[in-house]
Amino acid sequence: MTTTLRPHDLIWLNSRDALESITDEWVDGIWHTGLPVVVRRDVDTQGRIPVGVRGMRREQRAAGWVKRESVVRVCSPETLVDPLELLRSPFVSQPPVQLALMLAQQRWPWAWGVTGSTGYALATGIPVIHAASDLDLLIRAPEPLAHDALQRWQQQLTGALCRADTQVETPVGAFALAEWLRDGKALLKTSQGPRLVRSPWSREE
């Protein structure tokens, strides 16, 4: 597997034994290689990939590790927002997918995608979302983005069909867009832990 893996990517593994350091009993009864795990934000001295396993209930979340050679398929959040695919989704009537479709039918000056339960449902066809589900969004921002364009994106989510939260991914870490637009600063999630910043693209702050 030579693809660069990033937080929120969904990955499929070649065996049950590929999951390392997970002791949660519910995982054995639910997880199998037909289901993806999600890449999370962490660092391993052995070079393994940090992953999370999700169950059918909100409290069923487990963190572990996998070796790169165990990965057989990758699905990034950006691949889940093709308008035609969203229209064909069995979940197209659900508010989170309707909102994702509305965003996908507009032009944006950045790459973006769907994460969380909606992303999982779109990638797997498993009904883990419902009418009251949130929509978790991700914007890729290798360079600083125009403030007015981010404001326009956020306005699309205000008073929308469902609650929606956007994480902006920079080379340094990820931050909540609504928090940064509101306060001028945000908690930046990095592999070394969170830190409060005003410039989420600056390594020095």
C-alpha positions as CSV (number, residue, x, y, z in Angstrom):
1,M,0.0,0.0,0.0
2,T,1.8,3.1,-1.3
3,T,-1.1,5.5,-0.9
4,T,-0.6,8.3,1.6
5,L,-3.3,7.7,4.3
6,R,-4.8,10.6,6.1
7,P,-7.2,11.0,9.1
8,H,-10.8,10.2,8.2
9,D,-9.8,7.8,5.3
10,L,-11.8,4.5,5.4
11,I,-9.6,1.5,4.9
12,W,-10.3,-2.2,4.5
13,L,-8.0,-4.9,5.9
14,N,-6.9,-8.3,4.7
15,S,-7.6,-10.2,8.0
16,R,-9.1,-9.9,11.5
17,D,-5.7,-10.3,12.9
18,A,-4.6,-7.1,11.2
19,L,-6.3,-5.2,14.0
20,E,-3.7,-4.7,16.8
21,S,-4.0,-3.5,20.4
22,I,-7.8,-3.7,20.5
23,T,-9.3,-5.4,23.5
24,D,-12.9,-4.3,23.4
25,E,-15.1,-7.4,23.4
26,W,-17.8,-6.0,21.2
27,V,-15.3,-5.8,18.3
28,D,-15.1,-9.6,18.0
29,G,-18.8,-9.9,17.7
30,I,-19.3,-7.1,15.1
31,W,-16.2,-6.3,13.1
32,H,-15.1,-8.4,10.0
33,T,-12.9,-7.7,7.0
34,G,-16.0,-6.6,4.9
35,L,-16.2,-3.5,7.1
36,P,-13.7,-0.6,7.0
37,V,-11.9,1.0,9.9
38,V,-11.2,4.8,9.9
39,V,-7.7,6.3,10.0
40,R,-7.4,8.5,13.1
41,R,-4.8,11.1,14.2
42,D,-2.0,9.6,16.2
43,V,1.7,8.7,15.8
44,D,3.2,5.2,16.4
45,T,7.0,4.6,16.9
46,Q,6.6,1.4,14.9
47,G,5.2,3.1,11.8
48,R,1.8,1.5,12.1
49,I,-1.4,3.2,11.0
50,P,-3.7,4.5,13.8
51,V,-7.3,3.4,13.3
52,G,-10.7,3.4,14.9
53,V,-13.4,0.7,14.7
54,R,-17.0,1.7,14.9
55,G,-19.9,-0.5,15.9
56,M,-23.6,0.0,15.3
57,R,-24.1,2.1,18.5
58,R,-22.6,5.5,19.3
59,E,-20.7,4.2,22.3
60,Q,-19.1,1.4,20.3
61,R,-15.8,3.0,19.3
62,A,-12.4,1.3,19.7
63,A,-8.9,2.6,18.9
64,G,-6.0,0.4,17.6
65,W,-3.3,0.0,15.0
66,V,-2.7,-1.8,11.7
67,K,0.4,-2.4,9.6
68,R,0.5,-0.7,6.2
69,E,0.8,-4.0,4.4
70,S,-2.6,-5.1,5.8
71,V,-4.5,-2.4,3.9
72,V,-6.3,-3.7,0.7
73,R,-8.6,-0.8,-0.1
74,V,-8.9,3.0,0.7
75,C,-11.8,5.3,0.5
76,S,-11.2,9.0,1.1
77,P,-13.9,11.5,2.1
78,E,-13.5,13.3,-1.2
79,T,-14.6,10.3,-3.2
80,L,-18.0,10.3,-1.5
81,V,-19.4,13.6,-2.8
82,D,-19.9,12.9,-6.5
83,P,-23.4,14.3,-7.2
84,L,-24.5,11.4,-9.4
85,E,-23.4,8.9,-6.7
86,L,-25.2,10.8,-4.0
87,L,-28.4,10.7,-6.1
88,R,-28.0,7.0,-6.5
89,S,-27.4,6.4,-2.8
90,P,-30.0,4.4,-0.9
91,F,-29.8,7.2,1.8
92,V,-30.5,10.1,-0.6
93,S,-33.7,10.9,1.2
94,Q,-31.9,11.4,4.5
95,P,-31.2,15.1,5.5
96,P,-27.4,14.7,5.8
97,V,-27.2,13.2,2.3
98,Q,-29.5,15.9,1.0
99,L,-27.3,18.6,2.4
100,A,-24.1,16.9,1.0
101,L,-25.8,16.8,-2.4
102,M,-26.7,20.5,-2.2
103,L,-23.0,21.3,-1.5
104,A,-21.8,19.0,-4.2
105,Q,-23.9,20.8,-6.8
106,Q,-21.9,24.0,-6.2
107,R,-18.4,24.9,-7.1
108,W,-15.9,25.4,-4.3
109,P,-12.2,26.4,-4.5
110,W,-11.0,23.4,-2.4
111,A,-11.3,19.7,-2.2
112,W,-13.9,18.5,0.4
113,G,-15.6,15.4,1.5
114,V,-17.9,13.7,4.0
115,T,-16.8,11.9,7.1
116,G,-18.4,10.5,10.3
117,S,-21.5,8.3,10.2
118,T,-22.7,9.7,6.8
119,G,-19.4,9.0,5.2
120,Y,-19.5,5.5,6.6
121,A,-23.0,4.9,5.4
122,L,-22.2,6.2,1.9
123,A,-19.0,4.1,1.7
124,T,-20.5,0.8,3.0
125,G,-24.3,1.0,2.4
126,I,-24.8,0.2,6.1
127,P,-27.7,2.2,7.5
128,V,-25.9,4.0,10.4
129,I,-27.7,7.3,9.7
130,H,-31.3,8.5,10.3
131,A,-33.3,11.7,9.9
132,A,-31.7,13.3,13.0
133,S,-28.1,12.4,12.1
134,D,-25.5,15.1,11.8
135,L,-23.3,15.7,8.7
136,D,-19.6,15.8,9.3
137,L,-17.6,17.6,6.6
138,L,-13.9,17.9,5.8
139,I,-12.2,20.6,3.8
140,R,-8.6,20.0,2.5
141,A,-6.6,23.2,3.0
142,P,-2.9,22.7,2.2
143,E,-2.7,26.5,1.9
144,P,-4.6,29.2,3.7
145,L,-8.1,29.7,2.2
146,A,-10.0,32.9,1.5
147,H,-12.1,34.0,4.5
148,D,-15.1,35.1,2.4
149,A,-15.3,31.7,0.6
150,L,-15.2,29.9,4.0
151,Q,-17.9,32.3,5.3
152,R,-20.1,31.4,2.2
153,W,-19.6,27.7,2.9
154,Q,-20.6,28.2,6.5
155,Q,-23.7,30.2,5.6
156,Q,-24.9,27.2,3.5
157,L,-24.8,25.1,6.7
158,T,-26.7,27.6,8.9
159,G,-30.3,26.6,9.3
160,A,-29.8,23.7,7.0
161,L,-31.7,20.4,6.9
162,C,-29.5,19.0,9.7
163,R,-26.7,20.0,12.0
164,A,-23.4,20.1,10.1
165,D,-19.9,20.5,11.3
166,T,-16.8,21.2,9.2
167,Q,-13.2,20.3,10.0
168,V,-10.6,22.1,8.0
169,E,-7.4,20.0,7.4
170,T,-4.1,21.9,7.2
171,P,-0.6,20.5,7.0
172,V,-0.3,21.2,10.7
173,G,-3.6,19.7,11.9
174,A,-7.3,20.2,11.7
175,F,-9.7,22.8,13.2
176,A,-13.4,23.4,13.5
177,L,-14.4,26.0,10.9
178,A,-17.4,27.4,12.8
179,E,-15.2,28.0,15.9
180,W,-12.5,29.8,13.9
181,L,-14.9,32.0,12.0
182,R,-16.7,32.9,15.2
183,D,-13.8,33.5,17.6
184,G,-10.8,34.1,15.3
185,K,-9.0,31.2,17.0
186,A,-9.5,27.5,17.2
187,L,-8.3,24.3,18.8
188,L,-6.0,22.7,16.3
189,K,-5.9,18.9,16.5
190,T,-2.4,17.6,15.8
191,S,-0.8,14.2,16.0
192,Q,1.0,15.5,19.2
193,G,-2.2,16.8,20.8
194,P,-4.5,19.9,20.6
195,R,-3.3,23.5,20.8
196,L,-5.1,26.8,20.6
197,V,-4.1,28.9,17.6
198,R,-5.1,31.9,15.6
199,S,-3.3,30.9,12.4
200,P,-4.1,27.1,11.8
201,W,-1.6,27.0,8.9
202,S,1.4,28.2,11.0
203,R,3.8,25.7,12.4
204,E,5.5,28.3,14.6
205,E,2.4,29.5,16.6
